[in-house]
């Protein structure tokens, strides 16, 4: 979407590099907007990201917070988060003890679900500046950063290896994990996405990856293409252009070629049936973002 986010309290020039990405703020605000404007039952109840971002009292006046114009994107954001949260709960009940969030942004699972988080070691991977900002905000809000939550800073621009930093933070590569990567593939080249999948396919047996991907425009209905064009213009203006689109068959082939034992496609239609069935307000995903679930 086109509007640039505000970043909360005034920041000095030195702190400017330590604010979250515009996409991370937008995602957090859309999750809060779902609670504020959509009638219950809510797919996900999350306003902690809003508190972290602290965008000011006028945040709902932003152009990218228009309830009607953003409904598909907002629904997709909360559906993917709920799906992954359900997956993490299921795998935790089976004894998996590690959860990795790639491109964590303002993810709030560790704060919202202490009942599950207390049984996990959670690793949030992100760029150093935004992660330092988040650490500070968690402290200011009284959440803190307990030992079970590991914030893993990776300087990608300097050639940093997220895998090396993950292991340095205490990740045990010999034990199974759930890894979530949402809203990331779109901003990476196809070669970078393939490399990430190859690395993740070396996780311990019993590990699960949940990764979102964006359908190509020609696989969307015309009205959805129009919304995607608006989002593309906003991403370009924010300096984070869309780079990679995948048909489901292409994404599944990429995962299998990377070495995953099993890979399945979770479509927007499946998410709609699971989380939006029976609603009278017509809320549903259909933004073209779908999910890959792959197991090692």
Backbone bond lengths (Angstrom), bond angles and torsions (degrees), N, CA, C in turn:
res aa  C-N    CA-C-N  psi(-1)  N-CA   C-N-CA  omega(-1)  CA-C   N-CA-C  phi
1 X - - - 1.455 - - 1.521 108.78 -
2 X 1.308 116.95 159.58 1.452 119.63 -164.38 1.512 114.94 -81.56
3 X 1.311 119.35 -30.37 1.459 120.12 -173.74 1.516 111.81 -69.26
4 X 1.312 116.75 138.81 1.451 121.24 170.99 1.523 108.65 -82.54
5 X 1.335 118.91 142.02 1.455 120.53 -178.63 1.509 111.51 -79.05
6 X 1.314 114.92 152.47 1.449 118.91 164.07 1.516 107.07 -79.89
7 X 1.307 117.64 164.15 1.462 119.29 -173.84 1.515 112.88 -120.71
8 X 1.328 116.55 22.43 1.450 118.18 175.61 1.509 111.20 86.10
9 X 1.324 117.92 -138.47 1.460 122.13 -175.90 1.515 111.36 -58.96
10 X 1.352 117.23 157.60 1.449 121.78 178.69 1.528 109.67 -59.46
11 X 1.333 114.94 139.20 1.463 120.28 179.29 1.513 109.05 -120.53
12 X 1.324 117.63 143.30 1.444 121.54 173.79 1.513 109.07 -74.40
13 X 1.336 116.50 168.82 1.459 120.11 178.44 1.520 110.88 -59.75
14 X 1.345 116.02 -36.44 1.467 119.30 -179.88 1.506 111.96 -65.65
15 X 1.328 116.18 -28.95 1.458 119.90 -178.51 1.520 112.34 -87.25
16 X 1.346 117.10 -8.92 1.459 119.97 -172.57 1.515 112.21 -58.25
17 X 1.351 116.51 -33.64 1.465 119.77 -179.33 1.516 111.40 -77.59
18 X 1.331 117.71 -4.84 1.454 120.71 -175.14 1.525 112.67 -106.68
19 X 1.310 117.16 20.93 1.455 119.22 175.90 1.527 108.59 -98.24
20 X 1.314 118.15 155.53 1.463 119.93 -178.84 1.514 111.35 -68.42
21 X 1.331 115.75 156.94 1.455 121.07 176.50 1.519 110.31 -60.24
22 X 1.321 115.76 151.35 1.463 120.17 178.87 1.521 111.60 -59.08
23 X 1.342 117.10 -36.28 1.463 119.40 179.24 1.521 111.63 -66.89
24 X 1.339 116.97 -35.78 1.465 120.63 179.36 1.521 110.57 -66.69
25 X 1.330 116.54 -42.14 1.464 119.90 178.11 1.522 110.16 -65.00
26 X 1.313 116.39 -46.28 1.469 120.07 -178.50 1.528 110.88 -58.77
27 X 1.333 116.31 -43.30 1.460 120.41 178.90 1.526 110.90 -60.52
28 X 1.321 116.98 -45.81 1.469 120.89 180.00 1.524 110.72 -62.12
29 X 1.324 117.33 -40.98 1.459 120.43 -178.45 1.526 111.04 -70.40
30 X 1.325 117.72 -36.87 1.469 119.34 176.66 1.527 111.07 -63.85
31 X 1.312 116.67 -37.17 1.465 119.35 177.95 1.525 110.19 -63.69
32 X 1.318 116.50 -40.28 1.465 119.92 176.97 1.523 111.14 -69.67
33 X 1.328 116.30 -36.92 1.462 120.04 -179.70 1.526 110.90 -62.43
34 X 1.318 116.61 -35.06 1.468 120.65 177.12 1.525 110.60 -56.74
35 X 1.325 116.39 -42.17 1.468 120.61 179.46 1.525 110.94 -69.99
36 X 1.321 116.63 -34.89 1.462 121.01 -174.52 1.529 113.65 -79.70
37 X 1.344 118.48 -35.75 1.471 119.15 -171.22 1.520 114.56 -115.27
38 X 1.320 118.71 -21.63 1.464 120.61 -179.05 1.530 109.36 -93.40
39 X 1.324 117.09 137.07 1.467 119.15 -179.61 1.526 111.37 -69.22
40 X 1.316 117.83 154.61 1.467 120.64 175.48 1.526 110.03 -68.04
41 X 1.339 116.55 159.93 1.467 126.81 3.72 1.519 111.75 -75.91
42 X 1.327 116.15 139.20 1.440 120.90 179.14 1.531 110.01 -85.70
43 X 1.315 115.11 135.93 1.460 120.64 179.65 1.522 110.17 -64.19
44 X 1.320 115.90 -38.62 1.451 122.54 179.78 1.524 107.58 -146.75
45 X 1.312 116.43 133.23 1.466 120.15 177.38 1.520 108.10 -107.65
46 X 1.328 114.56 102.03 1.457 119.57 -175.54 1.517 110.52 -143.78
47 X 1.327 115.54 106.56 1.457 120.52 172.88 1.532 110.89 -119.23
48 X 1.324 116.28 7.39 1.460 119.43 178.33 1.529 110.50 -68.77
49 X 1.340 116.64 -38.21 1.453 119.38 176.44 1.518 112.06 -60.08
50 X 1.325 116.04 -36.75 1.468 121.31 175.81 1.520 110.25 -62.21
51 X 1.326 116.92 -42.87 1.465 120.29 178.93 1.528 111.03 -65.73
52 X 1.317 116.42 -38.14 1.459 119.76 177.57 1.525 110.92 -63.60
53 X 1.325 116.00 -47.32 1.464 120.42 -176.58 1.519 112.26 -67.80
54 X 1.331 116.59 -34.52 1.465 122.28 178.83 1.532 110.85 48.07
55 X 1.351 117.03 61.31 1.467 119.87 -170.63 1.521 115.12 -81.84
56 X 1.325 118.31 -1.85 1.459 120.73 -176.98 1.526 110.66 100.16
57 X 1.321 115.62 159.28 1.467 120.47 -175.20 1.528 113.24 -65.81
58 X 1.334 117.27 -19.55 1.460 120.14 -175.94 1.532 112.78 -96.65
59 X 1.330 117.37 20.42 1.461 119.16 -173.77 1.522 112.95 -61.76
60 X 1.332 117.33 -28.15 1.466 118.67 -179.09 1.527 112.50 -76.87
61 X 1.337 116.84 -7.19 1.466 120.48 176.09 1.522 112.24 -85.83
62 X 1.318 117.49 -7.03 1.461 120.71 177.83 1.520 110.32 -60.16
63 X 1.338 116.02 147.98 1.462 119.81 179.46 1.511 113.70 -63.18
64 X 1.345 116.87 -28.34 1.461 119.50 -179.68 1.522 113.32 -90.41
65 X 1.340 117.16 13.42 1.459 121.51 176.33 1.526 111.80 -115.73
66 X 1.318 117.79 12.86 1.457 120.60 177.56 1.532 109.05 -62.56
67 X 1.322 118.97 119.90 1.467 120.51 -173.42 1.525 114.03 -58.48
68 X 1.333 117.18 -40.29 1.464 119.91 -177.78 1.523 111.34 -73.97
69 X 1.331 117.20 -45.56 1.456 120.84 -175.01 1.525 112.80 -68.65
70 X 1.332 117.56 -24.23 1.469 120.56 -174.68 1.520 113.44 -107.35
71 X 1.316 118.76 9.31 1.466 120.08 -170.79 1.530 112.47 -60.61
72 X 1.334 118.49 -42.08 1.470 119.90 -179.89 1.515 110.95 -65.54
73 X 1.335 116.30 -43.77 1.459 119.91 -179.62 1.529 110.77 -66.26
74 X 1.318 115.54 -43.26 1.473 120.92 179.92 1.531 110.14 -60.85
75 X 1.318 116.35 -44.26 1.464 120.38 179.94 1.526 111.00 -64.19
76 X 1.322 116.27 -40.52 1.463 119.93 179.04 1.522 111.17 -63.44
77 X 1.325 116.28 -41.51 1.467 121.23 -179.06 1.524 110.95 -61.65
78 X 1.332 117.60 -46.45 1.470 119.14 -177.20 1.523 111.18 -75.22
79 X 1.338 117.38 -31.83 1.464 119.25 179.69 1.518 111.35 -68.02
80 X 1.336 116.51 -43.46 1.471 118.28 -179.30 1.525 110.39 -66.03
81 X 1.343 116.69 -38.33 1.465 119.65 179.27 1.521 110.91 -64.91
82 X 1.319 116.86 -42.40 1.461 120.37 -179.66 1.528 110.78 -66.86
83 X 1.335 116.46 -40.79 1.464 119.80 179.39 1.525 110.41 -59.56
84 X 1.330 116.39 -47.05 1.462 120.02 -178.46 1.524 110.38 -67.30
85 X 1.321 116.41 -38.70 1.462 119.05 178.02 1.528 110.49 -62.01
86 X 1.324 117.31 -43.13 1.470 120.54 177.13 1.523 110.77 -61.64
87 X 1.336 115.82 -39.57 1.465 120.48 179.63 1.527 110.69 -64.73
88 X 1.315 117.05 -43.02 1.461 121.14 179.53 1.528 110.60 -62.74
89 X 1.328 116.37 -43.67 1.461 120.07 178.42 1.526 110.56 -60.54
90 X 1.334 115.92 -45.21 1.472 120.22 -179.76 1.520 111.61 -61.47
91 X 1.335 117.02 -46.78 1.466 120.35 -178.40 1.537 111.12 -69.18
92 X 1.310 117.35 -34.25 1.467 120.19 177.36 1.520 110.08 -64.02
93 X 1.323 116.15 -40.86 1.469 120.06 177.66 1.524 111.86 -62.95
94 X 1.347 116.96 -21.84 1.465 121.44 178.01 1.528 111.83 -90.34
95 X 1.334 116.82 -0.31 1.445 120.18 175.04 1.511 116.33 106.03
96 X 1.341 117.66 -0.36 1.466 119.29 176.11 1.526 108.58 -68.14
97 X 1.339 116.68 134.83 1.461 119.87 -172.94 1.512 115.54 -117.94
98 X 1.356 118.04 5.62 1.456 120.97 -178.89 1.535 110.15 -130.19
99 X 1.323 114.89 138.31 1.460 121.52 179.62 1.517 108.10 -134.13
100 X 1.329 116.53 122.67 1.457 122.39 -178.10 1.522 109.17 -114.36
101 X 1.335 116.61 129.91 1.460 122.09 177.65 1.524 107.46 -114.53
102 X 1.335 116.78 109.34 1.458 121.47 178.98 1.525 109.19 -86.48
103 X 1.323 116.83 131.08 1.461 119.77 -175.77 1.512 110.28 65.66
104 X 1.335 116.82 53.38 1.466 121.64 -167.19 1.522 113.98 -65.48
105 X 1.334 117.71 -32.73 1.455 118.82 -179.45 1.524 111.92 56.06
106 X 1.338 115.48 -128.62 1.465 120.85 -179.60 1.527 111.47 -102.72
107 X 1.315 116.32 32.82 1.465 120.67 176.51 1.526 110.15 -54.57
108 X 1.326 115.69 139.33 1.471 119.41 -173.91 1.526 112.94 -125.73
109 X 1.331 117.61 17.26 1.463 120.26 -177.94 1.530 111.33 -55.59
110 X 1.325 116.64 -45.24 1.474 120.11 -176.18 1.517 111.66 -61.85
111 X 1.326 117.82 -31.06 1.459 121.28 -179.77 1.531 111.69 -86.75
112 X 1.346 117.27 -35.75 1.472 120.35 -175.84 1.518 113.06 -79.72
113 X 1.336 117.10 -31.58 1.460 120.51 -173.09 1.532 111.25 -121.28
114 X 1.336 117.64 62.42 1.470 119.16 -179.99 1.524 112.39 -61.57
115 X 1.330 117.70 -24.30 1.458 120.90 179.06 1.529 111.42 -62.44
116 X 1.325 116.67 -36.96 1.460 121.27 178.40 1.527 110.64 -91.70
117 X 1.333 116.24 -41.80 1.465 120.62 -177.60 1.524 112.19 -59.17
118 X 1.319 116.77 -30.89 1.466 119.90 -179.05 1.525 112.01 -66.85
119 X 1.333 116.82 -15.98 1.468 121.65 179.95 1.526 112.22 -99.58
120 X 1.338 116.02 3.92 1.458 121.27 -174.06 1.520 110.92 -126.99
121 X 1.324 115.28 159.03 1.456 120.69 159.85 1.530 105.67 -104.90
122 X 1.318 115.79 119.65 1.461 122.17 -173.75 1.520 109.18 -106.06
123 X 1.324 115.92 130.85 1.460 122.47 179.58 1.523 108.57 -117.32
124 X 1.312 116.99 117.68 1.457 121.95 177.13 1.524 108.56 -105.00
125 X 1.331 116.66 116.74 1.462 122.54 -177.71 1.524 108.79 -101.19
126 X 1.322 116.52 127.45 1.461 120.77 178.71 1.522 109.11 -161.81
127 X 1.338 115.88 174.89 1.459 120.73 178.67 1.530 110.66 -68.21
128 X 1.315 117.37 150.34 1.473 120.32 -173.72 1.526 114.41 -58.41
129 X 1.338 117.96 -45.31 1.460 119.88 -176.39 1.516 113.29 -61.67
130 X 1.340 117.78 -57.93 1.461 119.18 178.87 1.523 113.21 -59.38
131 X 1.347 116.26 -31.93 1.460 117.59 -179.27 1.526 111.84 -72.91
132 X 1.335 116.74 -35.40 1.466 119.48 174.82 1.518 110.27 -63.99
133 X 1.315 115.77 -38.78 1.470 121.12 176.56 1.525 110.27 -61.59
134 X 1.333 116.47 -44.95 1.462 119.79 -178.53 1.524 110.82 -65.98
135 X 1.307 117.03 -41.04 1.469 120.06 177.77 1.526 110.27 -57.14
136 X 1.327 115.54 -43.65 1.463 120.21 179.68 1.528 111.31 -63.86
137 X 1.329 116.55 -43.02 1.460 120.06 -178.94 1.538 110.96 -67.50
138 X 1.325 117.78 -38.70 1.467 119.91 177.50 1.527 110.84 -61.08
139 X 1.312 116.14 -38.11 1.461 120.42 177.77 1.519 110.56 -68.68
140 X 1.329 116.74 -44.71 1.455 120.86 -179.18 1.523 112.11 -61.56
141 X 1.333 116.56 -34.53 1.466 120.83 -178.17 1.528 112.60 -85.87
142 X 1.320 116.90 -3.25 1.460 119.90 176.13 1.515 115.05 90.40
143 X 1.331 117.50 3.56 1.463 120.00 178.19 1.520 110.93 -79.42
144 X 1.319 116.04 -39.49 1.451 120.58 -176.37 1.521 111.36 68.42
145 X 1.337 115.45 -175.44 1.465 121.59 178.47 1.519 107.45 -127.70
146 X 1.329 117.29 89.34 1.463 120.09 -178.51 1.526 111.27 -67.33
147 X 1.308 116.30 165.40 1.466 121.47 -175.27 1.529 112.05 -60.17
148 X 1.330 116.99 -31.38 1.471 119.07 -179.26 1.519 112.85 -70.48
149 X 1.340 117.91 -13.10 1.458 122.58 177.77 1.522 108.83 -107.03
150 X 1.324 117.04 114.00 1.454 121.59 -179.75 1.533 109.10 -107.84
151 X 1.325 116.54 115.86 1.459 121.38 175.38 1.527 107.48 -89.04
152 X 1.325 115.73 118.75 1.464 121.56 -170.93 1.525 109.46 -110.96
153 X 1.339 118.14 100.02 1.462 120.01 -179.70 1.526 111.44 -80.28
154 X 1.323 115.72 134.64 1.467 120.76 179.16 1.525 108.71 -133.43
155 X 1.312 115.93 122.25 1.462 121.24 179.01 1.531 108.30 -90.26
156 X 1.333 116.25 85.91 1.459 120.98 -177.08 1.531 111.53 -62.52
157 X 1.326 116.75 -37.20 1.463 120.41 -177.66 1.520 111.84 -64.57
158 X 1.313 116.82 -26.07 1.461 120.65 178.33 1.525 111.64 -94.89
159 X 1.331 116.44 11.21 1.457 120.86 178.23 1.513 114.15 83.31
160 X 1.324 116.86 19.69 1.460 120.21 -179.64 1.521 112.24 -64.59
161 X 1.325 115.97 145.52 1.466 122.06 179.09 1.523 109.86 -99.96
162 X 1.327 116.78 115.48 1.460 119.41 -179.06 1.529 110.61 -64.57
163 X 1.329 117.34 -31.28 1.460 119.84 -179.92 1.533 110.63 -67.74
164 X 1.334 116.76 -45.20 1.465 119.98 179.43 1.528 110.91 -62.56
165 X 1.329 115.93 -42.84 1.467 119.60 -179.78 1.527 111.18 -67.21
166 X 1.318 116.11 -34.36 1.465 120.72 178.46 1.528 110.32 -63.26
167 X 1.323 115.89 -46.61 1.467 119.44 179.08 1.531 110.81 -65.96
168 X 1.330 116.45 -36.72 1.467 119.54 179.05 1.523 111.42 -65.17
169 X 1.340 116.24 -26.48 1.465 120.80 -179.76 1.525 112.39 -84.13
170 X 1.332 116.89 0.08 1.457 119.55 175.72 1.518 114.95 110.31
171 X 1.330 117.83 4.67 1.466 119.60 178.04 1.521 109.55 -67.41
172 X 1.319 116.32 133.51 1.462 122.23 -179.66 1.521 108.57 -100.62
173 X 1.335 116.05 105.43 1.462 121.01 -176.70 1.523 112.64 -69.04
174 X 1.322 117.18 -12.21 1.466 120.51 -179.80 1.528 112.42 -91.43
175 X 1.330 116.53 -2.17 1.464 120.27 178.84 1.518 109.54 -115.84
176 X 1.337 118.26 146.44 1.467 120.50 -177.42 1.524 112.50 -66.42
177 X 1.311 114.34 156.14 1.457 121.07 -177.71 1.523 109.61 -147.47
178 X 1.308 115.26 161.32 1.465 121.97 165.21 1.521 106.36 -103.91
179 X 1.319 116.40 131.78 1.459 121.62 177.71 1.525 108.10 -120.31
180 X 1.328 116.17 129.30 1.462 121.60 178.28 1.522 109.16 -115.94
181 X 1.323 115.06 134.44 1.461 121.25 175.74 1.519 106.93 -137.54
182 X 1.329 117.43 100.75 1.459 121.35 -177.46 1.523 110.52 -116.24
183 X 1.327 114.85 136.92 1.452 119.94 177.83 1.509 113.81 65.44
184 X 1.335 117.80 25.57 1.466 121.45 -177.01 1.524 111.78 -109.61
185 X 1.330 118.33 -43.53 1.468 121.13 -173.32 1.521 112.34 -56.37
186 X 1.310 116.14 -33.08 1.465 121.74 -176.98 1.528 111.83 -61.40
187 X 1.327 116.96 -28.63 1.466 121.87 -173.85 1.527 112.86 -99.25
188 X 1.340 117.36 1.29 1.461 122.08 178.94 1.522 109.72 -110.44
189 X 1.322 116.34 154.16 1.461 119.23 173.00 1.523 109.20 -68.25
190 X 1.311 116.12 163.17 1.462 119.22 178.55 1.527 110.79 -64.18
191 X 1.325 116.27 -33.42 1.465 119.75 178.29 1.528 110.55 -66.06
192 X 1.335 116.78 -41.06 1.465 120.40 178.77 1.526 110.80 -66.92
193 X 1.327 117.20 -38.24 1.460 119.93 176.68 1.524 111.44 -63.76
194 X 1.334 116.90 -41.13 1.463 120.63 178.99 1.529 110.61 -64.01
195 X 1.331 116.46 -40.12 1.462 120.25 179.34 1.530 110.81 -65.22
196 X 1.322 116.63 -39.66 1.467 120.30 178.15 1.524 110.58 -63.01
197 X 1.323 116.41 -43.20 1.464 119.92 179.11 1.532 111.38 -63.64
198 X 1.315 117.17 -40.51 1.474 119.42 178.48 1.526 110.76 -61.91
199 X 1.323 116.71 -40.70 1.464 120.04 178.82 1.529 110.59 -65.22
200 X 1.334 116.94 -43.70 1.465 120.60 -177.88 1.522 112.07 -69.30
201 X 1.321 116.97 -26.51 1.464 119.95 179.24 1.521 112.48 -69.68
202 X 1.352 117.37 -9.29 1.463 120.79 176.76 1.528 111.92 -91.73
203 X 1.341 117.75 4.15 1.459 120.67 176.00 1.523 110.39 -60.41
204 X 1.311 116.40 163.29 1.458 121.22 -179.94 1.523 110.77 -62.50
205 X 1.336 117.48 147.20 1.459 120.24 175.62 1.528 111.07 -53.90
206 X 1.335 115.42 139.93 1.451 120.72 -176.55 1.513 112.96 96.14
207 X 1.333 116.27 -3.32 1.464 120.76 178.19 1.524 110.60 -81.10
208 X 1.327 115.76 154.49 1.457 122.43 -177.88 1.517 110.33 -133.24
209 X 1.313 116.24 135.30 1.458 122.85 174.61 1.524 109.62 -111.26
210 X 1.319 116.63 132.19 1.466 121.99 170.52 1.520 106.81 -119.68
211 X 1.330 116.39 118.26 1.462 121.77 -173.10 1.526 109.43 -134.87
212 X 1.321 116.68 130.93 1.460 119.57 176.82 1.527 109.80 -86.84
213 X 1.337 114.85 154.29 1.458 121.10 172.95 1.524 108.53 -147.44
214 X 1.321 115.36 157.44 1.457 121.72 -176.06 1.522 110.35 -104.20
215 X 1.315 116.00 129.26 1.460 120.27 176.76 1.526 110.88 -67.19
216 X 1.342 118.27 148.48 1.466 120.82 174.88 1.530 109.92 -63.41
217 X 1.324 117.19 151.63 1.470 120.23 -179.53 1.521 113.76 -53.88
218 X 1.348 117.85 -35.20 1.465 119.08 -176.06 1.524 113.42 -71.74
219 X 1.343 117.31 -7.40 1.467 120.61 175.29 1.527 112.02 -98.50
220 X 1.332 116.64 4.47 1.458 121.47 179.52 1.517 111.00 -105.28
221 X 1.334 116.22 153.40 1.457 120.42 169.93 1.518 109.35 -64.70
222 X 1.334 116.36 157.51 1.455 119.85 -174.72 1.521 112.53 -58.81
223 X 1.345 118.15 -40.33 1.467 118.55 -179.30 1.520 111.55 -66.02
224 X 1.345 116.58 -32.36 1.463 119.61 177.18 1.522 110.76 -73.40
225 X 1.336 117.02 -32.35 1.466 119.68 177.12 1.523 110.39 -62.24
226 X 1.321 116.06 -38.75 1.465 119.64 179.91 1.523 110.69 -61.72
227 X 1.334 116.44 -42.99 1.460 120.06 177.88 1.519 111.74 -64.12
228 X 1.340 116.01 -37.97 1.456 119.80 179.03 1.525 110.93 -66.47
229 X 1.335 116.82 -38.17 1.462 119.58 177.92 1.530 111.25 -61.64
230 X 1.334 116.21 -40.08 1.475 120.13 176.91 1.528 110.11 -62.06
231 X 1.335 115.70 -44.80 1.463 119.95 179.97 1.529 111.18 -63.66
232 X 1.336 116.78 -39.35 1.456 120.40 178.73 1.520 111.68 -62.30
233 X 1.321 116.10 -42.98 1.466 119.21 179.43 1.524 110.61 -63.01
234 X 1.329 116.14 -41.40 1.460 119.67 178.53 1.516 112.00 -64.51
235 X 1.345 116.57 -41.36 1.463 120.27 179.52 1.525 110.93 -65.08
236 X 1.321 116.29 -41.04 1.462 120.43 178.52 1.523 110.53 -62.32
237 X 1.331 116.13 -44.45 1.466 120.64 -179.72 1.522 111.74 -65.14
238 X 1.336 116.73 -28.83 1.464 121.00 -179.91 1.517 112.49 -83.41
239 X 1.337 116.92 -3.16 1.456 120.37 -178.91 1.504 114.38 82.47
240 X 1.349 117.04 14.71 1.464 121.74 179.01 1.529 108.80 -127.69
241 X 1.330 117.72 70.13 1.464 120.74 -175.49 1.525 113.06 -65.76
242 X 1.330 115.89 151.91 1.455 121.60 174.72 1.535 108.52 -73.57
243 X 1.314 117.26 130.15 1.462 121.29 -176.09 1.520 114.07 -115.50
244 X 1.331 118.18 -31.12 1.465 120.03 -171.64 1.517 112.67 -135.28
245 X 1.322 114.93 129.05 1.458 123.08 172.87 1.528 107.21 -121.00
246 X 1.328 116.35 147.45 1.459 120.19 -178.08 1.518 111.13 -135.70
247 X 1.329 116.62 133.59 1.455 120.67 164.43 1.525 106.76 -73.07
248 X 1.334 118.45 150.98 1.474 119.44 -179.11 1.520 113.40 -54.24
249 X 1.333 117.70 -42.17 1.466 120.17 -179.47 1.525 111.38 -62.52
250 X 1.325 116.78 -35.98 1.461 121.20 179.28 1.522 110.59 -67.89
251 X 1.325 117.03 -43.07 1.455 120.15 179.75 1.526 111.21 -66.01
252 X 1.327 117.47 -41.45 1.461 120.50 178.27 1.526 110.78 -62.86
253 X 1.336 116.95 -42.03 1.461 120.56 179.06 1.524 110.72 -63.83
254 X 1.334 116.63 -39.00 1.459 121.31 -179.91 1.530 109.91 -62.57
255 X 1.332 116.92 -42.35 1.460 121.04 -179.55 1.530 111.25 -67.23
256 X 1.316 116.04 -42.84 1.472 119.18 -179.16 1.514 111.00 -68.54
257 X 1.337 117.07 -39.23 1.462 120.13 177.52 1.525 111.28 -65.56
258 X 1.340 116.57 -28.60 1.463 120.75 179.18 1.516 112.01 -71.76
259 X 1.342 116.98 -21.15 1.452 119.99 177.41 1.513 115.89 119.01
260 X 1.339 118.05 6.06 1.463 119.22 177.65 1.529 110.07 -69.54
261 X 1.314 114.91 141.78 1.468 120.70 -179.28 1.513 111.32 -68.82
262 X 1.317 115.73 -38.91 1.462 120.64 -177.38 1.521 108.76 -143.34
263 X 1.322 116.27 144.01 1.465 120.81 178.10 1.516 108.30 -144.20
264 X 1.339 115.98 135.22 1.459 119.59 177.55 1.517 110.28 -135.80
265 X 1.296 114.37 153.36 1.463 122.50 -178.91 1.528 108.33 -100.36
266 X 1.321 116.78 127.04 1.462 122.34 174.77 1.523 106.73 -107.85
267 X 1.305 116.05 108.17 1.460 121.14 -173.34 1.523 111.98 -81.67
268 X 1.337 114.60 165.63 1.458 120.07 174.52 1.519 110.40 -60.80
269 X 1.326 116.90 -34.20 1.464 120.40 179.12 1.529 110.98 -63.42
270 X 1.328 117.02 -38.76 1.463 120.95 177.62 1.530 110.16 -65.45
271 X 1.335 116.44 -42.95 1.465 120.19 178.12 1.528 110.69 -63.46
272 X 1.335 116.33 -40.77 1.465 119.65 178.20 1.526 111.06 -60.79
273 X 1.320 116.27 -44.30 1.459 120.32 -179.09 1.528 111.16 -65.01
274 X 1.308 115.68 -37.20 1.462 119.95 -177.03 1.525 112.87 -75.67
275 X 1.351 116.75 -39.34 1.455 118.96 -169.25 1.527 115.77 -116.26
276 X 1.324 117.70 -14.44 1.461 118.97 -175.68 1.526 113.96 -123.35
277 X 1.316 117.70 1.67 1.461 120.73 -178.85 1.526 110.57 -61.38
278 X 1.323 115.86 137.39 1.454 121.05 175.92 1.507 114.72 85.31
279 X 1.321 118.51 -2.47 1.460 119.95 178.46 1.523 109.56 -72.57
280 X 1.307 115.43 148.01 1.466 120.24 179.20 1.522 112.49 -101.01
281 X 1.347 116.75 -4.65 1.467 119.31 -178.00 1.524 112.94 -95.36
282 X 1.341 116.87 0.56 1.459 119.89 177.86 1.514 115.02 74.73
283 X 1.328 118.04 8.62 1.458 120.28 -178.87 1.524 109.84 -68.13
284 X 1.322 115.82 133.06 1.453 121.37 178.36 1.507 109.56 -165.68
285 X 1.332 117.04 171.57 1.467 120.57 -173.13 1.527 110.97 -76.66
286 X 1.313 117.27 -93.94 1.469 122.69 173.49 1.519 114.47 57.53
287 X 1.321 118.58 22.58 1.463 120.35 177.33 1.519 111.46 -87.71
288 X 1.336 116.11 -6.18 1.466 119.82 -178.96 1.514 114.03 96.78
289 X 1.338 117.95 -0.49 1.455 120.51 175.74 1.523 109.28 -92.81
290 X 1.342 116.47 126.06 1.451 120.44 -177.25 1.524 108.21 -129.47
291 X 1.329 116.46 -178.78 1.466 120.53 -171.38 1.509 112.59 -125.31
292 X 1.316 114.05 142.48 1.455 123.42 166.78 1.522 106.92 -105.22
293 X 1.322 116.38 130.20 1.470 120.84 171.11 1.522 106.86 -120.35
294 X 1.319 116.09 117.88 1.456 120.65 -174.96 1.524 109.50 -127.87
295 X 1.333 116.46 143.28 1.453 121.34 -178.71 1.515 110.75 -122.14
296 X 1.315 114.47 150.06 1.463 121.59 -179.04 1.522 109.45 -97.17
